[in-house]
Amino acid sequence: MCGIVGYIGEKNVYSILVKGLQRLEYRGYDSAGICIANSGLKVYKKKGKVSELESFVASKDIHGSIGIGHTRWATHGEPNDLNAHPHTSMNGHFVLVHNGIIENYAELKKDLSEKGMVFHTDTDTEVLANLIEYYYQQEEVDSAEMAVRVALTKVVGAYGIVVLCNDEPEKMIAARMGSPLVIGIGQGEYFLASDASPIVEYTDSVIYMNDGDVAILEKNSMLLKTVENSAANFKVTKLDLSIGDLDKGDFEHYMLKEIFEQPKTISDTYRGRINPEKNDIVLGGLIDVWDQITAANRIIIIGCGTSWHAALVAEYLIEEYARVPVEVEYASEFRYRKPIIGKGDVVVAISQSGETADTLAALKMAKEKGALILGICNVVGSSIARETDAGVYTHAGTEIGVASTKAFTAQVTVLTLFAFKLAHKKEKIDQQTYELFIEEMLAIPDKVQSILLGHPKIKEVAEKYSEAINALYLGRGYLFPVALEGALKLKEISYIHAEGYAAGEMKHGPIALVDDNLPVVVVSAQDSYYEKVVSNIQEVKARKGNIIAVVTEEDNGLREMANDLFEIPCSHPAVASLLTVVPLQLFAYYIALMRGCDVDQPRNLAKSVTVE
Ligand code: AGP
């Protein structure tokens, strides 16, 4: 949430900042702003998207080679020009951009107001700007860097900040606690950003800052220390990202591109982990901890949103095949509900971004209680990935559309491999079943491809329902989480109220919604729940609901009852979620498109939720 970019070097900083902000816009798009150091600190900011900032600065002085920028997802204070970042301290000594939340801002603001400091915005960030300035004025503080460090010791909360000081315009100071910051190292230049996307065009040499780090950057020097003023540990790493990954290519939206990438991202995720010659699954990241995993009393899987849905698929798989008790928890609940966890428990944190604040906090809490912590993340080097004891990366590539699509199927791919491997290790499935599962997984990319080829039909059906006000999504077993995920996709990008339900639960309440205006999407496969689902759908049919059914090619029950069909290839039920979700992603996409919604940047949302 919120994107930060900074540059210090010889290049034209404006174009680096604006391009960077465009790449970071998926993290927040309420307002955007920049500050360029050029005979003073020049701040330009505007409510709305980066394009509005661009029009606003068209006639302004944007020369300079040092600067910072920010794209905001509002927490404190409504999205308007005033609350947009960068924020300037009372006497103009400091300008800063911030990602995160200063939790004790009200207390600090009161204290600073009593000391005579004046505030012009509703933001917690302005409080930090003034706090830095307050310490800068103290006799014992002899530099901007020291003022930043001292101020940060008074702050409770999360931050990634980049600060410019009027008196030291050749310097950029950055600090991290809980909100990510990456330093890009060039020739006589440094870049700073919330993620590597603004940096990759210029250098592949980066440092992921750690919590508690402060970086002092000049054109030709970099000093990394801790807030307490001791030397910080850091590692220079090579980026595994190319500029092409950040392009929409020929697609109208990132979301559509990402849906269509799935045959590749699923196979990229299992490649090197399935050995077809040896009929085996090898999860390299877990090699050292398998003994602990197989000995676990239970597995707790935590995540938020789509990642939580992937966790639910894993619950069905692990309990059915590996016979290990699994609990799936919303990270936001788990972290506060005083759960009973300890040694012998395995906690798996699932996160595309690897930065979700609730998931990160929940795993830290479980870690303190002695559980083994595993991570399934997409973003390499992310905070969650770094906090875990072991883990497996999904290889979905950069996901930019706010609605998660390819990340979900990559997560389910990893979790399915994990469940099969665990079942095999625990001798709960025989070699033949294990090999059958491997074959089924290897067949998924081609089957997804064939579903994608059917997109014109899905678009046609979407047209019929694009004016809907509500929608119900039903599924059972492995396909219940898919129903939840289908409903989430529709509501987040088209703003149609949609609910996902276990089909068997419908008669306990949601059936009251059914009438001839309600689209009811039913997700089915040829599994042990099929007959039950057919009966549930009879109940919808009897009440004149419009049935849109995801069915396999072999279906001969639901297709007779449905108003519209999305056909998918047959598969083993254990991998059916990877197929059934694809038409639902496309259905949501086309409906949102027809309603004129901003598909990649839906209102009120941000890609990486770094606040709780
Ligand atoms: C999915 O479409 C969402 N935008 C959202 O629910 C997301 O899955 C959630 O915020 C978790 O993100 P993470 O996977 O990066 O932790």
Residues whose N, C-alpha, C, O or C-beta is under 5 A from the ligand:
A	BS01	AGP	C304 G305 T306 S307 I350 S351 Q352 S353 G354 T356 V402 A403 S404 K607 V609
